[in-house]
């Protein structure tokens, strides 16, 4: 069982940066692939980035490549999403998620989810 709690969201102007954090409970955190998704009102949950359990591999949606960086600190049971050059279209609730597979961008595969943190980018 893994419990996830996101933080770090907020209001930022276009071109600005935010760093999201996701703190996990449970001793098995280091065995999970972790990912960030977003969900805008009226839209489906959308993959943003993922990182394997050892941090050996990272994956990104095309729309965030070069702007977002996912990382993790297994000693702190925390995964991060550094978001730079933010755009108004990045506005959404951001969720972290965990599963024990290697990698997938399919939200339905993830076993555990946080409650989400709101990111709003003004133009």
Rosetta silent file (secondary structure, phi, psi, omega in degrees, C-alpha in Angstrom):
SEQUENCE: XXXXXXXXXXXXXXXXXXXXXXXXXXXXXXXXXXXXXXXXXXXXXXXXXXXXXXXXXXXXXXXXXXXXXXXXXXXXXXXXXXXXXXXXXXXXXXXXXXXXXXXXXXXXXXXXXXXXXXXXXXX
SCORE:     score description
SCORE:     0.000 S_00000001
   1 L     0.000  132.725  178.971    0.000    0.000    0.000 S_00000001
   2 L  -129.146  131.582  173.726    1.319    3.433   -0.965 S_00000001
   3 E  -111.310  136.059 -174.060   -0.194    6.781   -0.044 S_00000001
   4 E  -121.793  142.039  179.512    0.751    9.818   -2.097 S_00000001
   5 E  -139.759  115.290  179.998    0.466   13.521   -1.301 S_00000001
   6 E   -87.269  154.127  174.005    1.260   16.258   -3.809 S_00000001
   7 E  -154.488  167.595  174.489    2.309   19.796   -3.000 S_00000001
   8 L   104.116   -4.475  177.991    3.843   22.801   -4.718 S_00000001
   9 L   -70.553  172.882  179.102    1.047   23.895   -7.006 S_00000001
  10 E   164.424 -166.706  179.930   -0.048   27.497   -7.307 S_00000001
  11 E  -103.695  129.011 -179.356   -0.571   30.491   -9.547 S_00000001
  12 E  -142.343  151.499  177.000    2.284   31.546  -11.826 S_00000001
  13 E   -79.542  155.391  176.562    2.639   33.796  -14.838 S_00000001
  14 L   -54.017  137.073 -176.906    3.388   32.395  -18.278 S_00000001
  15 L    92.163  -11.693 -179.046    7.102   31.727  -18.609 S_00000001
  16 L   -83.464 -174.541 -175.957    7.480   31.060  -14.909 S_00000001
  17 L  -132.070  153.125  170.885    8.408   27.909  -13.014 S_00000001
  18 E  -142.330  151.474  173.857    6.973   25.641  -10.351 S_00000001
  19 E  -121.827  115.597  176.674    8.321   22.582   -8.606 S_00000001
  20 E   -90.715  145.104  175.312    5.806   19.944   -7.602 S_00000001
  21 E  -124.274  150.371  176.602    6.580   17.380   -4.941 S_00000001
  22 E  -135.695  110.085  179.805    4.904   14.077   -4.197 S_00000001
  23 E   -93.725  132.519 -177.258    5.608   12.515   -0.827 S_00000001
  24 E  -113.762  142.855  172.060    4.945    8.797   -0.488 S_00000001
  25 E  -100.274  161.679  179.130    4.311    6.671    2.546 S_00000001
  26 L   102.003  144.495 -175.207    5.258    3.016    2.706 S_00000001
  27 L   -81.475   -7.797 -175.239    8.581    1.209    2.622 S_00000001
  28 L   -97.023   12.646 -175.111    8.190   -0.028   -0.954 S_00000001
  29 H   -53.101  -41.418 -174.348    8.404    3.384   -2.609 S_00000001
  30 H   -68.818   -6.961  179.248   11.736    2.589   -4.248 S_00000001
  31 H   -98.280   -1.929 -175.642   10.177   -0.347   -6.124 S_00000001
  32 L  -102.307  138.995  162.108    7.547    1.739   -7.898 S_00000001
  33 E   -72.770  135.095 -179.097    7.623    3.567  -11.189 S_00000001
  34 E  -114.984  147.563 -178.114    6.304    7.049  -10.474 S_00000001
  35 E  -144.270  160.242  171.936    4.492    9.367  -12.847 S_00000001
  36 E  -117.544  135.049  174.592    2.829   12.743  -13.091 S_00000001
  37 E  -124.596  165.248  172.818   -0.494   13.271  -14.845 S_00000001
  38 E  -133.406  157.314  175.770   -2.659   16.310  -15.262 S_00000001
  39 E  -144.222  117.868  175.503   -6.385   16.773  -15.636 S_00000001
  40 L   -93.357  157.342 -178.700   -8.060   19.929  -16.897 S_00000001
  41 L   -55.118  130.383  177.564  -11.801   20.541  -16.401 S_00000001
  42 L    76.792    6.461 -178.310  -13.864   18.410  -18.755 S_00000001
  43 L  -121.913  162.685  178.291  -10.843   16.506  -20.044 S_00000001
  44 L   -76.444  159.576  175.653   -9.326   13.093  -19.422 S_00000001
  45 L   -66.578  135.804 -169.065   -6.306   12.566  -17.223 S_00000001
  46 E  -126.783  130.677 -179.844   -3.208   13.083  -19.350 S_00000001
  47 E   -64.363  139.652  175.181    0.307   11.707  -18.920 S_00000001
  48 E  -117.021  -52.542 -175.415    3.104   14.225  -18.328 S_00000001
  49 E  -161.644  155.256  176.633    6.200   12.337  -17.164 S_00000001
  50 E  -143.726  156.934  179.158    7.386    9.109  -15.560 S_00000001
  51 E  -142.412  132.637 -178.589   10.509    7.813  -13.854 S_00000001
  52 L   -72.412  169.892 -171.279   11.451    4.210  -13.206 S_00000001
  53 L   -59.408  -34.150 -177.903   12.154    2.885   -9.728 S_00000001
  54 L   -92.582   -0.964 -174.667   15.932    3.301  -10.046 S_00000001
  55 L    67.471   14.261  179.870   15.653    6.642  -11.870 S_00000001
  56 L   -70.178  -29.563 -177.952   17.541    4.996  -14.719 S_00000001
  57 L  -131.507  141.514  172.930   14.874    5.994  -17.238 S_00000001
  58 E  -128.093  151.869 -177.052   12.585    8.962  -17.611 S_00000001
  59 E  -136.256  144.985 -177.187    9.754    9.495  -20.057 S_00000001
  60 E  -138.172  147.415  167.515    7.919   12.649  -21.106 S_00000001
  61 L   -66.899  147.637 -177.067    4.900   13.684  -23.097 S_00000001
  62 H   -56.639  -35.730 -174.136    5.992   15.476  -26.262 S_00000001
  63 H   -71.662  -11.643 -179.349    4.380   18.725  -25.135 S_00000001
  64 H  -116.715   -4.007  179.293    6.598   18.986  -22.039 S_00000001
  65 L   -58.769  132.048 -178.396    9.934   17.720  -23.338 S_00000001
  66 L    85.968  -11.707  178.890   12.637   20.293  -22.676 S_00000001
  67 L  -113.299  -37.479 -177.269   10.413   22.168  -20.188 S_00000001
  68 E  -108.207  146.625  175.142    9.622   19.625  -17.445 S_00000001
  69 E  -133.829  125.275  176.656   12.007   17.411  -15.507 S_00000001
  70 E   -99.434  141.270  177.424   10.966   14.485  -13.337 S_00000001
  71 E  -149.835  168.061  179.003   13.260   13.232  -10.586 S_00000001
  72 E  -146.712  153.604  174.802   13.050   11.186   -7.424 S_00000001
  73 E  -127.263   99.229 -176.006   14.806   10.795   -4.098 S_00000001
  74 L   -66.967  -25.977  177.290   14.185    7.289   -2.808 S_00000001
  75 L   -68.359  -26.558  179.739   15.803    8.118    0.526 S_00000001
  76 L  -104.372    2.688 -178.245   13.117   10.771    1.040 S_00000001
  77 L    52.941   44.243 -174.705   10.267    8.811   -0.576 S_00000001
  78 E  -136.203  140.670  172.744    9.641   11.786   -2.824 S_00000001
  79 E  -119.911  146.499 -174.911    9.225   12.398   -6.533 S_00000001
  80 E  -123.753  155.103  170.071    9.473   15.847   -8.092 S_00000001
  81 E  -134.076  107.276  175.148    8.315   17.600  -11.229 S_00000001
  82 E   -87.006  121.861 -176.325   10.251   20.726  -12.126 S_00000001
  83 E  -117.559  115.515  179.325    8.164   22.753  -14.552 S_00000001
  84 L  -114.955  164.944  178.153    9.812   25.585  -16.461 S_00000001
  85 L    49.471   48.197 -175.831    8.618   27.884  -19.236 S_00000001
  86 L   -66.125  147.258 -178.724    5.040   27.326  -18.145 S_00000001
  87 L  -121.750  155.956  177.361    2.226   28.093  -20.553 S_00000001
  88 H   -55.041  -33.107  179.623   -1.453   28.841  -19.916 S_00000001
  89 H   -71.906   -5.984  173.348   -2.307   25.477  -21.481 S_00000001
  90 H   -81.497   -7.623 -179.367   -0.384   23.773  -18.653 S_00000001
  91 L   -60.776  126.213 -178.724   -3.162   24.834  -16.285 S_00000001
  92 E   178.980  173.679  165.870   -4.696   21.751  -14.645 S_00000001
  93 E   -87.250  130.262 -178.549   -4.779   19.658  -11.502 S_00000001
  94 E  -105.174  132.255 -177.961   -1.565   17.645  -11.344 S_00000001
  95 E  -120.649  142.407  167.030   -1.518   14.148   -9.862 S_00000001
  96 E  -101.247  154.517 -174.921    1.289   11.801   -8.997 S_00000001
  97 E  -146.807  158.038 -177.387    0.784    8.081   -9.404 S_00000001
  98 E  -137.163  142.242  170.202    2.601    4.833   -8.703 S_00000001
  99 E  -154.584  166.968 -172.793    2.698    1.341  -10.175 S_00000001
 100 L   -97.447    6.399  176.412    5.110   -1.580  -10.200 S_00000001
 101 L   -81.764 -179.679 -178.560    5.539   -1.928  -13.940 S_00000001
 102 L   -73.298  -54.908 -179.484    8.422   -0.580  -15.973 S_00000001
 103 L  -168.996  140.592  167.558    6.628    2.304  -17.694 S_00000001
 104 L  -158.180  149.270  174.865    3.276    3.213  -19.166 S_00000001
 105 L   -97.040    3.296 -177.583    1.512    6.429  -20.063 S_00000001
 106 L   -85.175  115.449 -175.716   -1.875    4.739  -19.509 S_00000001
 107 H   -59.972  -34.442 -176.648   -3.486    6.171  -16.390 S_00000001
 108 H   -64.334  -16.358 -179.394   -5.569    3.052  -15.823 S_00000001
 109 H   -80.545  -20.455 -174.008   -2.454    0.998  -15.127 S_00000001
 110 L   -79.251  136.963 -173.043   -1.437    2.997  -12.068 S_00000001
 111 L   -89.553  -31.429 -173.378   -2.432    1.570   -8.717 S_00000001
 112 E  -129.482  142.247 -177.730   -2.040    4.552   -6.410 S_00000001
 113 E  -136.352  148.398  170.370   -2.889    8.229   -6.803 S_00000001
 114 L   -85.195 -177.215 -176.735   -2.511   11.399   -4.800 S_00000001
 115 L   -87.079  -12.531  176.907   -5.258   13.942   -4.256 S_00000001
 116 L    95.835  154.102  175.386   -3.829   16.407   -6.773 S_00000001
 117 E  -137.228  135.340 -174.746   -2.459   19.925   -6.674 S_00000001
 118 E   -80.161  131.849  172.197   -3.767   22.831   -8.748 S_00000001
 119 E  -119.268  123.594  179.292   -1.435   24.563  -11.196 S_00000001
 120 E  -125.203  124.437 -179.250   -2.712   27.758  -12.792 S_00000001
 121 E  -114.045  118.004 -178.852   -0.691   29.640  -15.392 S_00000001
 122 E   -92.731  149.609 -178.472   -1.875   33.128  -16.248 S_00000001
 123 L   -90.595    0.000    0.000   -1.182   34.800  -19.574 S_00000001
